[in-house]
Amino acid sequence: MLQASMLYALMLRCSFRQQTAYRANSLLLLCGSFVKLFILVSVWRGLYGDNASINGIAYAEVLLFVIVNLLASTLTASAIGGRMGEKVSSGAIGVDLLRPASLKFTLISEQLGENAFRLLFSTLPACLLYMALLGWPSSSIGAAQAALFAVGITGGIILIYQIHYLLGLTSFWTGNSYYIDWFMRAFIELFAGTFVPLWFYPQILLNIGQYLPFRLMTFEPIALLVGNIRGWEAAGSIAQQWGWIAVLWLAERWVWRKAQSKVFVQGG
């Protein structure tokens, strides 16, 4: 167990170091993150105008949501499903399955390394630069809220990686992964509250989203941070996260057993 953990930690570090070869790309990502943050904050400032709050949500809470959501979205970014599909369609999956390391945790380690690099050298510097120029949101954060956020965002990362890997397994039947990124982008933008917080959604979309796991990825962890979800509701949110993770893990085990009989090689 310890040796396996050390192996995946080494993969994570290698993935992190590989990103240092693309310094110009990191600078572009930093500039892009800053511009995105500036535009989003400007839009919300214009929407709020002279209003202190809308639907009971203060402007300071929305501003904090925008900044933290940009950071959280970097941590939860995933191309695991697409990479899994590429391995299947190219035939490289056969080699990966012969390796002693778990394919799932190899993909996760590599993704975590990439995300950690982008967070430290692109998104975080952009947010710090913005706050140095325009100030930190006036919303206060307590130690308990920060701890709940840490637990929530950890669950959110596991949840989105689990969904991506499960979708990646379906490529054993489809032979490609073109639909995975489209599917995830569409559902995350619509039901995860990453662009527009769910506080401002119409009731019909909120009702649908209650039966889906996407709101648990970043929106509800951030709602825990700003204090919008408290007490037993906070405990229920985290319990729902881990309930979904357990269900998706069981689904993954079942799909993986079926996929083992569908392994085929396309191309050379």
Buried (B, 14 or more C-beta within 10 A) or exposed (E): EEEEEEBBEEBBEEBBEEBEEEEEEBEEBBEEBBEBBBEBBEEBEEEBEEEEEBEEBBBBBBBBBBBBBBBBBBBBBBBBBBBBBBBBBEEBBEEBEEEEEBBBBBBBBBBBBBBBBBBBBBBBBBBEBBEEEEEBBEBEBEEEBEEBBEBBBBBBBBBBBBBBBBBBBBBBEEEEBEBBBEBBEEBBEBBBBBEEBBBEBEEEEBEEBEEEBBBBBBBBBBBBBBBBBEEEEBEEBBEBBBEBBEEBBEBBEEBBEEBEEEEEEEEE
